[in-house]
Amino acid sequence: MILNFSFKLTADREGVWCKFSLFRTYRALSNAPVEVLWQKLINLADVSWNPLLSSTNAPRGLIAKPGLIYQVVTRLIPIPVRIFVEHVQPGELLSVRVLAIPGVENRVTYRVESTVCGTYVSFSVTLRGWLSPLLWCLIRPYAARVASELAQAAESKQIVL
């Protein structure tokens, strides 16, 4: 787990400004091959493994591609949230931006890498904006489980195959 945050308070003639940013990465080790983890990750219709998301409007079989915008419903607050797929490196990286609330910029990055010990999956969250501390307090316990839940889901899928 890696945590990096900054808080900057500035004042000028127009008023006082507060800038907050937080970057946190969680990693998990999996016995599943990279291909199985990657297929589980880019299948946008299946969010059953994600402790933050409950459902999506993506049709079955739709995979992540840059520029794609789709909706998900969170487990915390049952309202639709738009997700914008920013960057995809097949088999390695998926970066999305969560378009939820004005005042918060939320970027999520998933990385999958094969090592001698197994396959590492990492989940990174970047929050910026004045509402970020409040949002972080709400999602922190769930965000801590995302990487390990993805690894477990891929391992169980591998057993079924």
C-alpha positions in Angstrom: 0.0 0.0 0.0 1.4 3.4 -1.0 -0.1 6.7 0.2 0.7 10.1 -1.0 -1.4 13.2 -0.2 -1.0 17.0 -0.3 -3.0 19.8 1.2 -2.3 23.4 0.1 -4.1 26.4 1.5 -3.6 29.7 -0.5 -4.9 33.1 -0.1 -5.1 36.0 -2.5 -7.4 39.0 -3.1 -10.2 36.8 -4.3 -10.3 34.6 -1.2 -8.9 31.5 0.4 -8.4 28.4 -1.8 -7.9 24.9 -0.6 -6.3 22.3 -2.8 -6.3 18.7 -1.8 -5.0 15.7 -3.6 -4.6 12.1 -2.6 -2.9 9.2 -4.3 -3.1 5.7 -3.0 -2.1 2.3 -4.5 -3.2 -1.1 -3.3 -1.5 -4.3 -4.6 -2.5 -8.0 -4.5 -0.8 -11.1 -5.6 -2.8 -13.7 -7.6 -2.2 -17.2 -8.9 -4.3 -16.5 -12.0 -2.4 -15.8 -15.2 -2.3 -12.2 -16.6 -4.8 -13.1 -19.4 -7.5 -14.2 -17.0 -7.0 -11.2 -14.7 -7.1 -8.9 -17.7 -10.3 -10.4 -19.2 -12.0 -10.1 -15.8 -10.9 -6.4 -15.6 -11.9 -5.2 -19.0 -15.3 -7.0 -19.1 -17.3 -3.8 -18.3 -20.6 -5.7 -17.9 -19.3 -7.7 -14.9 -18.6 -5.6 -11.8 -19.6 -8.3 -9.3 -16.0 -8.5 -8.0 -15.8 -4.7 -7.3 -16.8 -3.7 -3.7 -17.5 -0.1 -4.9 -19.8 -0.9 -7.8 -23.1 -2.8 -7.9 -24.1 -2.7 -11.6 -23.4 -1.2 -15.0 -25.3 -0.3 -18.1 -22.6 -1.8 -20.4 -23.9 -4.6 -22.6 -22.5 -8.0 -22.1 -19.3 -8.6 -23.9 -18.3 -4.8 -24.1 -14.7 -4.4 -23.4 -12.8 -1.2 -22.3 -11.6 1.0 -25.1 -10.3 4.6 -24.9 -13.0 7.2 -25.2 -15.8 5.0 -24.1 -18.3 6.4 -21.6 -20.6 4.2 -19.6 -22.6 4.3 -16.4 -22.3 2.4 -13.2 -24.3 2.4 -9.9 -22.2 2.5 -6.7 -22.9 0.3 -3.7 -22.6 3.4 -1.4 -25.2 5.7 -3.0 -27.5 4.1 -5.6 -27.2 6.8 -8.2 -25.7 6.4 -11.7 -22.1 7.6 -12.1 -20.5 8.1 -15.5 -17.1 6.4 -16.2 -14.8 7.6 -18.9 -12.1 5.1 -20.2 -8.9 7.2 -20.6 -6.2 4.8 -21.5 -5.9 1.1 -22.2 -2.6 -0.9 -22.7 -3.8 -4.4 -23.4 -2.7 -6.9 -20.8 -1.1 -4.2 -18.6 -3.0 -1.0 -17.8 -6.6 0.4 -17.6 -7.1 4.0 -16.6 -10.6 5.5 -16.1 -11.9 8.8 -14.8 -15.0 8.8 -12.6 -17.3 11.7 -13.4 -19.5 11.8 -10.3 -19.6 15.1 -8.4 -18.5 18.6 -9.3 -15.6 19.5 -7.0 -14.0 16.1 -7.1 -11.7 14.6 -9.8 -11.4 10.9 -9.4 -9.0 8.8 -11.5 -8.6 5.1 -11.1 -5.8 3.0 -12.6 -5.5 -0.8 -12.7 -2.2 -2.4 -13.5 -1.6 -6.1 -14.1 2.0 -7.5 -14.2 3.4 -11.0 -14.3 6.3 -11.8 -12.0 8.1 -15.0 -10.9 6.0 -15.1 -7.7 2.6 -14.8 -9.6 0.6 -12.0 -11.1 0.4 -8.6 -9.3 -2.7 -6.5 -9.7 -2.6 -2.9 -8.5 -5.4 -0.5 -7.9 -4.5 3.2 -7.7 -6.9 6.0 -6.8 -6.2 9.7 -7.4 -8.6 12.2 -5.9 -8.4 15.9 -6.4 -10.7 18.7 -5.4 -12.1 20.3 -2.3 -14.6 17.5 -1.7 -11.9 14.8 -1.9 -11.4 14.4 1.8 -15.1 13.7 2.3 -15.2 11.2 -0.6 -12.1 9.5 0.6 -13.6 9.0 4.1 -16.6 7.2 2.4 -14.7 5.0 -0.1 -11.5 4.1 1.8 -12.7 0.8 3.3 -14.0 -0.4 0.0 -11.0 0.9 -2.1 -8.7 -1.2 0.2 -10.4 -4.4 -1.0 -10.6 -3.8 -4.8 -7.3 -5.3 -5.8 -7.7 -8.4 -3.6 -11.3 -8.9 -4.8 -10.2 -8.8 -8.4 -7.5 -11.3 -7.7 -9.9 -13.6 -6.0 -12.5 -13.3 -8.8 -9.9 -14.2 -11.4 -8.6 -17.2 -9.4 -12.2 -18.5 -9.0 -12.8 -18.0 -12.7 -9.6 -19.9 -13.5 -10.8 -22.8 -11.4 -14.2 -22.9 -13.2 -12.5 -22.9 -16.6 
